[in-house]
Amino acid sequence: MEKGTLYKFFDGKASREEKETVRIWLESSPENEQELFREREFFDAMILSGGTKVFGAGKKSRTVLFEAIKVAAVFAITVTCGIYFHKSQISKIGKSMNTITVPAGQRANLTLPDGTNVWLNARSEMRYPAAFTGNKREITLDGEAYFEVAHDKHAPFIVNSKQIKTCVLGTKFNVRAREEENRVVTTLLQGLVRVDSPRTEENGYLLKPGQTLNVNTDTYQAELIEYNQPTDVLLWINGKLMFKQHSLLEITNVMEKLYDIKFVYEDDALKTERFTGEFLTDSTPDEILNVLMHTNHFDYKKNGRVIRLIKKK
């Protein structure tokens, strides 16, 4: 089997005739099934390295252009590739799921099989199919990600987070859906998106560029916010943190993800106190806390990776 045909099949770009060719070849021998799995793993590695351009895809030659995955620091990204496949149901290859998990303090940039560009923030996890098939492109997100979606009018791109669906055809937007937060926050920078929840049924919320929708995942009540500078939500991509009247609890939640540390409050009243400031992500926790503590009345003590926040009398 020509490697180029297999890669087109994995990429969801094979014609009906090429899909039939793959099916017949696959069912002809167990060895072909093993070869398909090997090539599937190889193709997944190309996707996660940032590029899938193949040169010399003949049977004896496969020279591949690799692009380094863009990560803020040199850390391994945990990638779990699973293939759920049966020879008699070849369409299931399109349901094979990849999981990419970004550790604390890191961020990653990758290109999905349809050409969509994704940035993943620290402590974020995304599941996506090895090949997009059918009339929609669906991924699942736990954490924060920025998407530049490749346009396809026949297959909407859908981000699933906590029963909230963000649907687009081709656009630029940011989604934050942390496991420990009771909300999904979608900010649109370009194009048009629709955000659906169990409460909206068939009619979702339509966002315009510069708008942010904050959906409470307990009540599914939504708040629409207008931003003068919506690109501020993307500062994390460039290694910056900006807080504008954020509560201390919101700030420490961000710091826990960034530095893999744990905050303990001795006085819950501190959680609601608000701060404004801008920092670099390569600042240390002490550098950030030392700035914040001088603008308000609290102190802190460290014990390993646990930081206790203490309200001054």
GIGIKA-V320629 format. One record per helix or strand of 3 or more residues. SS is the DSSP state (a for helix, b for strand). FROM is the first residue (numbers start at 0). TO is the last residue. If there is no record, write none. Layout:
SS;FROM;TO / SS;FROM;TO
This chain:
a;2;9 / a;15;26 / a;29;47 / b;77;81 / a;89;94 / b;96;101 / b;107;110 / b;116;119 / b;123;128 / b;135;147 / b;155;160 / b;163;167 / b;171;176 / b;182;189 / b;192;195 / b;204;206 / b;210;215 / b;221;225 / a;229;237 / b;239;246 / a;247;258 / b;261;264 / a;267;271 / b;273;279 / a;284;292 / b;297;302 / b;305;310
